[in-house]
Amino acid sequence: MNRRRFLGIGASVLGAGALAAVAAPSAARLLAEGRPGRLLSSGLELPPAFQVPLPVPPVLKPVGGDDTGDRYEIVQQVAKLEILPGVRTEAWTYGGSFPGPTVVTRSGRAAVVKHRNELPVPSVVHLHGGHTPADSDGYPVDLLLPVGSSGSAGADAMAGMPGMEHHAAGKSVTGERVHTYPGHQRAATLWYHDHRMGFTGPGVWRGLAGFHLVHDDEEAALPLPHGDRDLPLMLADRSFAEDGSFRYPAVGADRPGVTADYANGVLGDVILVNGAPWPRLDVDRARYRLRFLNASNARLYRLELDPQPSGGDALVQIGSDGGLLAAPVAHDALEIAPAERFDVVVDFSRYPPGTAVRLLNRFGSGRTAEVMRFDVSSRQVSDDATVPERLSTIEELDASAAATTRDFTFRRSRGDGWTINGDPYEPGRSVAAPALGATEIWRFSTDLHHPVHVHLNHFQVLSRNGKEPGPYDAGWKDTVDLRPAEVMEVLVRFTDYAGTYMLHCHNLEHEDMAMMADFTVQ
């Protein structure tokens, strides 16, 4: 695709003057601030914090199965939800709830998930962190068209986007699509979400996100908190219009991207946890496993407990994107970029009965500086959970055995918008062709702030700016927080499945405006 052709498309996507609006002066300001996005204020009065009980997403029951795996069905549908107290909000949902139902699977057992699209728009489902064959990965132009759509609906919905002729007509389907997840991966906190080209931001913003948890024997043998004390916590910021609908600064219903002022990311003024605004949870004086997922479009969080117990170990990290760490890592605060997951253990027995423990966001201000509250019970309970000194045996990839080093530069181009290696995304054009089973070094560099996500396999962080990995880089990762003017090296090895996969920024506004690239494993 000709770059100048994309520039014309980019201008329509961003709106008049948008390309100039995010040029050098804006870049300098963002570098100084260090964090992306612009706040979108709600048009109605926001509820007080810590009034709504924390909801826990329902676990999806299989509809069938055999000795090798289980079958699930999810209907993508419009639902009216009470997200803010007393207000009805129309959401796009998996199964009628936000978050969608949690899929719980076992390592080694396949999960076959059939999605039926009853939404008014096409969709694409990506299992984020899933070790998945290419035809089930959620390539962004492999559309699932709504039930009853004509074959042309996909092209109509993607009007103005580049590259539609390449792929959509051959792999788009109408009504239903089956995704097969073989389960050849260790226990981990995964999530599934919309991945439709040009429209991932509004799709996720309107509710298309849910947990997918994988368990295995290694994890089950550890004395970690379990049952009701093992909690998935989806963090998401949103904004609401006066009528209670989701407010989002889209260029138009059928045109990808956002208006110029929000080209660097949309920040909501309401913090939701599992779909509830600033919720509260009664907790026992015991250890809890908290599975944090940042499902925000662009917002970064620095999570801290208040009051903060002494010792530097308020949040004991036991897992990252790809599952258990080799050993626990103690934190007083946790920085989490969009799409990252951190599993931590919090010991609420360190607090006196009746303590109200707030979870704060030190990167927020005003209402966005608070996330939720834990109210410590005074009742006597037993707790046999502990955090062992060793959690897992992790194979360390060998940098000296790397077959090659590849460079990927994430930049805002004055001419072409958000780019990887100077080019906006074009479906079908691969920027790398790694060999199946070979270890490689991938070097990411950036101008501004970009959470970088790689599909198919998790990777290990080798260095940041030529130094040791950062405090939040431990274990197997699939998304890393690439900060302004940073260079990061990771070790990656793709296994089991050949085919075309994605490398992209997980700031969803950047992603929708072409900061993606294909790579083909062969």
N, C-alpha and C positions, 0 to 999 in steps of 0.2 A: 504494500500500500504506500502510496506517495505521501510524504510527510505534510506537504502543503494541503493535500486533501484532508488529512486529519485535522489540520489547523482550522479549516472551515467547519468541520464537524465540532471541534472543540469550542469554537466561538458560539455555536448554537447551543451546545451543552451547558456552557458556563454563563451564557447571557452576555449582552453587550458590555464591552469594557472589562470583562472578567479577567481576561488574560493579562491585561495591563495591571489590574488591581492586585495581582499576587506576584508582581515582578519584584525587582530588587529592594525597594523601600519596605515592602511588606515582609520580605524574607529577612531583612536585617532586624525588624521588630520581633519576628517570631524566634529568631536565633537568640535574641536577648531574653525573651520570656522563657524559652526552652520547652514550651509545651504547645501543642497544636489546638486549633479549634476556636470557634466563636460561640458565645452563649446565645441561645434562642429562648427568649422569655415566654412563659405561659401567659395565656390571656384570661385566666380565671384565678380566683383566690386559692392558694395552696393550703393543704391541710396541715395541722400541727404534726410534729414528729412524734414517733413512738406511741401511736394510738392503735395502729393496725397490727394484729398478730401476724407473725411470719408464716406465710403459706409454704408448704412443701409440695413440689410438683408430684402428681400421681405417677405411679410406676405402671408402665404399659404392659398389659398381659399378652402373652403369645396367643395367636389364634390357632396354632398347630405346631407340629414339629416332629422330629424323628431322632434317631441316635446321633446324628451329625449336627443338628442345629434346630433353631426355632424360627417360626414365621410370625411376622407382625404386620399390622395394617394401620395406617395413619391417614386420616382425611384432612386435607388442608381446606379450611373453611373460614368464612367470616363469622365472627361472634361478637356479641355485645357484652362487654365485661365491666365489672365495677372495680376499676383500678384505683381511682380516687374515691374516697367515701362519698356515697350519694350521687355519684356521677357515672353515667354509662358511656363507655368508649368503644367505638367500633374497631376491632382488631382483626388482622389476618393471623390465623392460628394454625397450629398443628393439633388437631383433635379437639378444638374448641376451648383451649386454655392457653394462657401465657404465664410462664414458659409452657412449651408443649410437654406432653408426657415424657417421663424419663424412661429410656430404654436401658434395661439392665441385662448384660450378657456375661458369658463365661469365656475366658480365653480358651481357644481350641474348638469352640462351638460356633458354627456360622449363625449369623443373624440375617434373615431374608426379610426386608422391609418393603412392603408395597405402599406407595403413596398415591392417593387419589386427589386430584386437584379440582376442588369446587370453588376456588377463588375467582375473582373477576380478571385475573392477570396470569400470565405464564409464571412458572417457578422453576428453580433448579435446587436440588438438595445436595449439600456437601456435608459429609461426616468429618468434622474438623479434628484432625489427629488420627483418623482412621487409616489403617494399613489396608488399602483397598484396591482392587483391580480398576483399571482406568475407566471401564464402561460403567462403573458404579460410583465414581469419585465425585461427580457433579461438575463436569466441564461447563463453563458458563454459558455456552450457546446450545447445549443439549437440553432444550426446553421441554418441560412438562406442560402442555397446553391445557387450559381448562376443559372440563367435561363439555362435550357438545361443540367445541371449537372446530373451525375449518382448518385445513392444513396451512392456509396462508396467515393464520392468526399470529404465528410466531414472528413472521417477517413484519407484519403490521405493527406488532407491539414493540419491535426493535427498530422502528423507522429511524434512519439517521445514524445508526451505529455502523462502524466499519466492519467489514469481513463477514457479513451475514451470509453471503453466498457460499462461503467456504464450508460451513459445517452444519448450520441449523437445520437445513432441509433434510439432511440425511439421518440425523439422530434425534430430532425432536419427535415426541409422541404425544398423542392426545388422550387425556383422561387419567391414565394410570401408568406408573412406571415402577419396576421392581429393582431395588438395590440389594446386592449381595455383599455382605461383609463377612469374609471367611473367619475372622477372629484370630488370625495368626499374629497376636501381639499381647504384650503383658498387660497386667491390670493398670488402668489409667482413668482419669476423668476426661472424657471427650465431650464434644457437643455437636449438634447438627443445626444447620441454619441455611437460609436461602443464599444462593450463589449466582443469581441470574445476572447476566452481563449488563452493566450499566444501571442496575436497579437493586443491587444488594443492600445499599444503605437504606432506602425506604422500606424494603421488604423486612429486614431485621428490625428496624425502628417500629414497624407496625405489628411485630409480634412473632415473626418466624424464626424461633430459636428454642432449643430444648437440650437437655442433658442426655448423654449416652455413656453409661458407666460400665467399664469392663473389670471383672474380678478374676483372680486366679488363685492357685493353691499357695503360692509363696506369700501373697498378701494375707490370705485367710489364716495362715499359721502364726501370724504376728499378733501380739496382744494389744492391738490398736483399738481405739473406740469404734464401736459398731452399732448397728440397729438405729434407734432414735438419736443416738449421739454421733452419728455419721451424717452430716448435713451438706447437701449441695446448695451453694449460695450464688445465684446468678446476679451480678451487679450490672445495672443498666440505667443510664440517665435518659429521660424523655421530657418533652414539652407538650403542653396541651393547649388547644384553642378554647375560646370562650364556651363553646358548646360541648366541651369534653372530648372532642376528637383529638387524635394525635396531630400535633403541629410539626410540619417538616418543610424546609424551604426548597422544595423541588422546583426545577425550571418549569415542568409541566407534567401532567399525568402520564403522557406517552413519550416524554423526552428525558433521556438520562441526565444525571448530574443535578447540582444544586446551584442556586443563585450565587453571584460573584462574592458576596460578603461571607459565604460559608464554604468557599472552595477548599479551605484548609481543614474542614471538619466541623461537624455539628455537635454542640454541647447542649444537653437539656438542663433545665433548672429543677427537675424532680429526680431524686435518686430512688430507684426501685431495687428491691432485693426480692428475687423470686416473684416479680410482678407486683409487689406491694410497696407503697411509698413509706420510706423511713420506718420499717416495721420494728416490732419488739418481740423478744422470745424469752420465755421463762426457762432457765437452765438450772440443772442440778449442780451442786458443788462437786464437780467431777470433770474428767477430761472429755473434750469434744473434738471430733475431727471435722474441720470446716473446709469444704472443697470450694475455693474461690474461683469463679470464672468472671472475667471482665467481658461482658457482652455488649458494652457500649460501642457506638460507632467510632468515636474518636477520643473519648475522655480517658486520661490517665489517672490512676489513684495511688495515693500513698496511704496505706491503711495502718492505723495505730489504735490501740485500746486506751481508753481513758476511764478510770485511772489506770496507770501503767504499772504493773508489778515490777519490782526491782530485779536485777539480775541479767538483763539483756536478752531474755528468752521468753518474752510474752507470747510470741508467735513461733512455734517450733515447726519448721518446714520439714515435711516427710516426703513430699512428692512434687513433681513439676508436670509439664505438659504430657510427658511420656511415661508417667508412673513414678514408682518409688525411687527415692534417692538411695545411694549406697549407704549413707549415714545421715542422721538429722542435722539440720542447720538452724541455729537459733537466730531470731531477728527481734528487734524492738519495733520495726516497721517493715512493711512489705510494699514494694512498688510494682504495680501490675498494669501492663499496657493492654490495649484491646486484643482479645482472643487468647491471652495468656491464662493459664490455670496454675494455681498453687494450692496444694493440700497442706494444711497446717493443723497442729494440735494445740488447743488452748486449755489450760488447767484452771477451771473456775473455782476449784477448791482453795485457791490462793486468795480468794476474796471473802470478806466477812459476809454472813447471810444478810440478804436484803440490799446488797450493793447493786447499783445500776451502772453497768459497764457499757459505755458508748463505744461504737466502732466509728472512728473519725477518718476523714479523707483530708490529709494535710495539703494535698494539691488543690482542694476546693476552697471556695469562699462563700460566705453567707450560708444559704440553705444547703449548698452542695458540699459543705465541709463536714456534714454528718451523714452517716450511712444507715445505721440501725442501732438498737440497744439490746443488751442481754441483761435480764433481771435475775440475779442469783437467788435461788430458793433457800429457805431456812430449814427445809426438811432434811432428815438424815437419809443418806443413800449409800449404797456400796458401789465401789468402783475398782475393778481389777485391771483396768486398762493402763498400759505404760507405753513409753516410747523407747524401744531398745536402741542400744548404741550402734548396732548394725541392722540395716533394713533390707538390703538387697545386694546381690552380686551383679555388678554392671560391667559389661565388656567395654573397655576403653579403646576407642578407635586410635589407630597409630598414624600420626601425622607423617612420619617418615615413609610410610607405605602409600601415601597419596599418589594416585596416578597423574593428577594434574591439579592446577589451581585455576579457578575461574573467578573473574571479577564481575560484580553486579553493582552498578552505581544507581542510587535512587536520587533523582534530582527533579526540581521544578524548572522546566525549560521555558524561557521567555517565548519561544515560538510554538512548542508542541505540548505544553501543559505538563502533567505529572508523567514522568518517564522512567524506564529502566534502561540503562546503557544508552540514553539519549533518544530512545524510541518509545512512542505510545504503543499500547497493546494492539496486536492484530492476531485474531485467532488463526491457528495453523502455522504460524511462524515461530519455530523453536530457536531459543537463544543458546541452548546447550543440548548435548546428546550424551549423557553419562552412560557408561557401560553397566549393565546389570551386575551387581556384586562388587564393583570397584569402589574403593574409598577415594574421595576427592576433598580438597579444600575449597570452600566457597567463601569469597571475600566480599562482604557488603560494605559499601560506603555511602554517605549521605550528606545532604546539605541541611535539611530540616529533620523533624522528628518522624520516624516511620517504624511501626511495628511490622517486621518482616516475617511472612509465613511461607513455609515450604510444604507442599503436599507429598504424599506417599510414605515417606519415612521420617522419623525423628532424627535429630542431629545432636552433636555435642559442641559446645562453645570452646574454641581453642584460645582466643585472645580478644581483648578490646584495646584498640590503639596500641597494639604491640605489647601490651601488658597482660597480666592474669585476667581470667574471666571475672565479671562483676559478681556482687553478692547474691544476685538473683538468677544467675546463669547455670546453676548446678543441675546435673542430671540430663536426661534426654529432653530436648526441646523441639517444638515445631514452630514456635513463634518467639521472636526476640525483640526487645525494645531497643531499636537503633536510634541513639540520641543525636542531636544536631552535631554535624561535623565529625562524626565518629567513623571509625573503620573497625569492623568486626570480622574475625575469621571463625568459621565453623567447619567441623568435620562431618561429612555426610556419606552414607552408603545406601544405595537404593537396592532393595531386594524383592524377590518373588514375582513382581509384576512389571512387564514391559508396557510401554504406551506413553501417551502424552499427559503430562501433569502441569501443575501451576506453581509459579513463584510470584508473590505479590505483596503489596502493602496491605495491612489489615485495618488501617484507617479507611473506613468504608467509603467515605467521600473521595479519597485518593484512588481507591480501587475502582470505583465507578467511573472515574475520569481518567482511566487508561493506565494506571500504575500496576500493570500485570505483565507477565511473560510466560510463554510455554517453555517447557523442556521435555525432551523425549528420551525415555529410558529404553535402551536397546541392547 
